[in-house]
Amino acid sequence: MDAVDRFYERINNLPMLPKVVQEVTALLNDSEVDIKLLAHTIDHDQVLSARVLCMSNSAYFGCSRTIKTIEDAVSIIGLRNLKTLVIASGITKAITEVPGLDLKKFWLSSLITASVARQLSKELKLDAESVYIAALMHNIGQLPIHMVFPSAAEKIDWECQAVGVLERCDIEQSMLGTDHCQIGEMLARHWNFPEMILRVIRYYADPFNENACPLAPVVNAAVHIAHGLETGKEAQFILDSLNANVAKKLGLADLQEFLVKVETYQSLVEEARAYV
């Protein structure tokens, strides 16, 4: 059995996302969402309801009183944040333990990337919420790699500390015969995510591939920007780390304009911390 077959077998044995995730997401996709029904649905899942209440009472939202009901919590955190929390909660419930990987750090990095991607997509007048979910899921394939080949995953992480996402894929391919983008697409398909999300996950590291989704360059840029913000890099360093063609396509090639954008991106880091 080769590596891809082993991943396929392991992924097929992972649980589906909880039913409540599908139910709440469907309600949130309705332009005339019924808040009472939404709160009632969330209330039936102890883990999700606890996370919603915890988030609404976090320092980030700065509420002057203790939030005790789901309906009040939804009004505090907003529908956009709720959708993010529901999806993230569902994924973390499906995958609870990964050898050799700090899941809290992993999800924080993913959330920062997703927040930056959403901001970029707004500036470009793209589908911000689809970009957000795709960016949140962009490196989900790293989880099965750690689960199936923990020793190889540790070596890959070590060798990839100072390389870009495309180089990481090359290293993974040389060691495993596949990469986290291909595995991530497989996992997202198992969880029934839309085709557009699958294509972003599969090609974000190679955003100008003929099969890539138009949203892939946004996620590619967001990955590099988020990594730079997390590691405290200067704006010039972050700009230089971007794929030149991606930067040009997204209008990020000018340093002075990018400096203005970076201030906005930096505020998104604290927003992401509210989820973990």
VOGU-3710 file (C-alpha; in Angstrom, 3 decimals, decimal comma):
1> mdavdrfyer> 0,000/0,000/0,000  1,566/3,333/-1,056  1,368/6,594/0,914  -1,676/7,954/-0,944  -3,621/4,739/-0,306  -2,719/4,873/3,381  -3,919/8,473/3,618  -7,114/7,591/1,770  -7,816/4,720/4,172  -7,125/6,856/7,259
11> innlpmlpkv> -9,197/9,796/6,035  -12,162/7,555/5,214  -12,059/6,304/8,806  -12,215/9,828/10,238  -15,641/10,895/11,503  -17,744/13,227/9,387  -18,216/16,770/10,648  -20,907/16,834/13,362  -24,488/17,167/12,117  -24,865/20,439/14,039
21> vqevtallnd> -22,155/22,002/11,840  -24,159/21,231/8,706  -27,411/22,431/10,321  -25,993/25,711/11,633  -24,090/26,417/8,412  -27,304/25,892/6,416  -29,161/28,320/8,700  -26,371/30,892/8,385  -26,476/30,642/4,584  -30,099/31,820/4,684
31> sevdikllah> -30,271/35,586/4,122  -33,259/35,723/6,502  -31,758/33,593/9,255  -34,022/32,892/12,245  -31,876/33,835/15,259  -34,091/31,974/17,739  -33,934/28,774/15,682  -30,188/29,267/15,242  -29,679/29,644/19,004  -31,924/26,638/19,680
41> tidhdqvlsa> -29,888/24,476/17,272  -26,575/25,516/18,843  -27,953/24,927/22,340  -28,405/21,232/21,526  -24,639/20,740/21,136  -22,819/21,118/24,461  -19,352/21,596/22,988  -20,413/24,183/20,419  -22,657/26,103/22,815  -19,832/26,248/25,375
51> rvlcmsnsay> -17,430/27,623/22,761  -19,943/30,221/21,583  -20,505/31,440/25,149  -16,770/31,416/25,885  -16,041/33,485/22,794  -18,789/36,017/23,495  -17,360/36,556/26,984  -13,755/36,904/25,778  -11,840/40,146/26,254  -11,767/40,684/22,484
61> fgcsrtikti> -15,482/41,536/22,381  -15,262/43,670/25,533  -18,813/43,110/26,751  -19,526/44,823/30,095  -21,767/41,999/31,344  -21,572/38,223/31,468  -23,283/36,603/28,487  -25,328/33,595/29,601  -27,598/32,712/26,660  -26,745/31,578/23,137
71> edavsiiglr> -29,108/34,143/21,621  -27,277/36,975/23,407  -23,929/35,424/22,463  -24,871/35,377/18,774  -25,787/39,070/18,913  -22,412/39,848/20,511  -20,105/37,892/18,209  -22,120/38,307/14,996  -23,116/35,817/12,307  -19,828/35,987/10,411
81> nlktlviasg> -17,789/35,083/13,485  -20,323/32,424/14,419  -19,947/30,690/11,053  -16,187/30,615/11,475  -16,471/29,256/14,997  -18,930/26,538/13,934  -16,700/25,262/11,126  -13,543/25,415/13,249  -15,326/23,683/16,124  -16,550/20,922/13,828
91> itkaitevpg> -13,099/20,242/12,419  -11,409/20,243/15,832  -14,083/17,856/17,112  -13,434/15,476/14,206  -9,652/15,562/14,760  -8,859/15,800/18,463  -5,260/14,610/18,660  -2,361/14,767/16,214  1,069/13,344/17,182  3,875/15,897/17,229
101> ldlkkfwlss> 1,669/18,878/16,396  0,540/21,726/18,639  -3,070/21,988/17,493  -3,677/25,306/19,248  -0,736/26,869/17,405  -1,820/25,183/14,168  -5,345/26,595/14,369  -4,165/30,059/15,403  -1,941/30,188/12,328  -4,833/28,992/10,150
111> litasvarql> -7,197/31,571/11,642  -4,740/34,432/11,092  -4,290/33,308/7,489  -8,065/33,159/7,040  -8,548/36,643/8,517  -5,896/38,129/6,217  -7,411/36,311/3,222  -10,855/37,698/4,029  -9,475/41,247/4,239  -7,622/40,838/0,944
121> skelkldaes> -10,739/39,477/-0,746  -12,801/42,443/0,459  -10,266/44,834/-1,036  -10,470/42,887/-4,309  -14,289/42,559/-4,172  -14,164/38,751/-4,150  -16,314/36,251/-2,231  -14,893/36,990/1,230  -16,576/34,144/3,103  -15,559/31,443/0,615
131> vyiaalmhni> -12,003/32,766/0,707  -12,087/32,725/4,515  -13,159/29,075/4,721  -10,664/28,024/2,041  -7,841/29,822/3,858  -8,884/28,301/7,181  -8,600/24,880/5,529  -5,521/25,563/3,381  -3,069/23,388/5,327  -5,532/20,858/6,746
141> gqlpihmvfp> -3,613/18,150/4,864  -0,744/18,491/7,323  -2,891/16,823/9,998  -3,192/13,416/8,260  0,522/13,544/7,411  1,309/13,802/11,129  -1,249/11,102/11,928  -0,097/8,543/9,336  3,651/9,259/9,132  4,604/11,070/12,394
151> saaekidwec> 8,370/10,542/11,999  8,402/11,772/8,409  6,165/14,714/9,384  8,632/15,775/12,073  11,488/15,678/9,557  9,423/17,608/6,993  8,565/20,301/9,569  12,257/20,641/10,440  13,364/20,951/6,807  10,570/23,410/5,971
161> qavgvlercd> 11,265/26,005/8,666  12,777/28,492/6,221  11,090/27,640/2,914  7,945/28,758/1,119  4,767/26,752/0,604  5,730/25,523/-2,871  9,087/24,302/-1,577  7,283/22,517/1,277  5,179/20,649/-1,259  8,355/19,609/-3,116
171> ieqsmlgtdh> 9,882/18,268/0,109  6,697/16,387/0,988  6,535/14,923/-2,519  10,144/13,740/-2,317  9,551/12,015/1,033  5,962/10,795/0,701  5,050/10,824/-2,975  2,266/13,293/-2,199  1,846/16,627/-0,395  -0,422/18,367/2,109
181> cqigemlarh> -2,365/20,106/-0,685  -3,388/16,826/-2,295  -4,119/15,232/1,097  -6,019/18,335/2,223  -8,238/18,185/-0,857  -8,934/14,523/-0,085  -9,903/15,331/3,512  -12,092/18,314/2,560  -13,876/16,136/-0,015  -14,528/13,544/2,726
191> wnfpemilrv> -16,191/16,348/4,709  -18,290/17,432/1,702  -16,869/20,933/1,289  -17,779/22,711/-1,987  -15,700/22,119/-5,112  -14,329/25,680/-5,082  -12,911/25,150/-1,576  -11,346/21,861/-2,708  -9,610/23,563/-5,642  -8,177/26,332/-3,460
201> iryyadpfne> -6,788/23,785/-0,993  -5,331/21,717/-3,838  -3,667/24,604/-5,696  -3,047/27,471/-3,261  0,691/26,672/-3,308  0,647/26,700/-7,137  -1,925/29,460/-7,728  -1,399/29,869/-11,476  -1,850/26,191/-12,259  -4,383/25,776/-15,083
211> nacplapvvn> -6,668/23,865/-12,684  -6,444/26,449/-9,897  -9,426/28,413/-8,628  -9,271/32,248/-9,053  -9,242/32,514/-5,247  -5,980/30,544/-4,947  -3,642/33,580/-5,342  -5,445/35,333/-2,463  -4,860/32,400/-0,121  -1,275/32,077/-1,333
221> aavhiahgle> -0,590/35,716/-0,439  -2,448/35,413/2,873  -0,270/32,460/3,917  2,924/34,487/3,469  1,514/37,654/5,053  0,138/35,753/8,050  3,448/33,953/8,590  5,272/37,277/8,498  2,872/38,815/11,028  3,135/35,802/13,353
231> tgkeaqfild> 6,926/35,923/13,330  7,163/39,710/13,715  8,720/40,414/10,328  8,958/43,915/8,826  6,618/44,896/5,990  9,459/44,904/3,440  10,417/41,338/4,398  6,798/40,180/4,094  6,402/41,881/0,717  9,614/40,285/-0,556
241> slnanvakkl> 8,376/36,851/0,552  5,337/37,060/-1,730  5,298/35,396/-5,117  6,015/38,311/-7,485  3,211/37,360/-9,870  0,750/36,979/-6,993  1,751/40,371/-5,560  1,292/42,022/-8,959  -2,070/40,349/-9,572  -3,404/41,390/-6,149
251> gladlqeflv> -1,984/44,929/-6,231  0,476/44,314/-3,407  3,709/45,226/-5,181  3,991/48,818/-3,882  5,703/49,056/-0,478  4,058/52,304/0,640  0,577/51,010/-0,112  1,443/47,694/1,518  2,586/49,482/4,699  -0,910/50,938/5,072
261> kvetyqslve> -2,490/47,511/4,571  -0,164/45,851/7,097  -1,604/47,973/9,913  -5,025/46,495/9,156  -3,624/42,980/8,881  -1,880/43,280/12,249  -5,196/43,988/13,982  -6,507/40,702/12,576  -4,028/38,713/14,656  -5,851/39,647/17,861
271> earayv> -9,177/38,866/16,218  -7,901/35,365/15,420  -6,738/34,811/18,998  -10,352/35,172/20,176  -11,143/31,806/18,582  -8,498/29,683/20,320
//
